[in-house]
Amino acid sequence: MAATYPLPKFHFRVEWGGSKIGFSEVTGLTVEHDLIEYRDGSSPEYHKIKMPGMQKFSNVTLKRGTFQSDADYYNWINAVKLNKPERRDVSISLLNENHEPVVVWKIKNAFPLKFQSADLKSDANEVAIESIEIAHEGLTVEYL
């Protein structure tokens, strides 16, 4: 019988608006539930019951190398206007060795909140990395 190993985290794909864009790092794929505590006055127990409440989603940060002509990426950032951002669904897939999705995080109604250009340094010997932080209205996880 062959051994089973967990998937490595370095083989993934990001898609938004029909485009596949290469990123070097994705962080913030987090879903949380607020806690609701309640106790009925006639309860024989002297403690509160706990139940899940409203969901909260962290902002997602995507990092990548700076490319000379990636119009779609910058157009999305520049399209943000007060109260009327261009919203997109974003899909992040963890891939297996055959480049097939195994786990997919689906982000609903995302829009850019923050863009950070690469730090520039005249004696550096590394790739220029930029990042974009996106807000969204929902995150689901699918295991295929």
Secondary structure, DSSP 8 states (H G I E B T S, - for coil): --------TT-EEEEETTEEE--SEEE---EEEEEEEE--TT-SSSS-EEEEEEEEE--EEEEEE--S--HHHHHHHHT--TT----EEEEEEEE-TTS-EEEEEEEEEEEEEEEE-----TT--S--EEEEEEE-S-EEEEE-
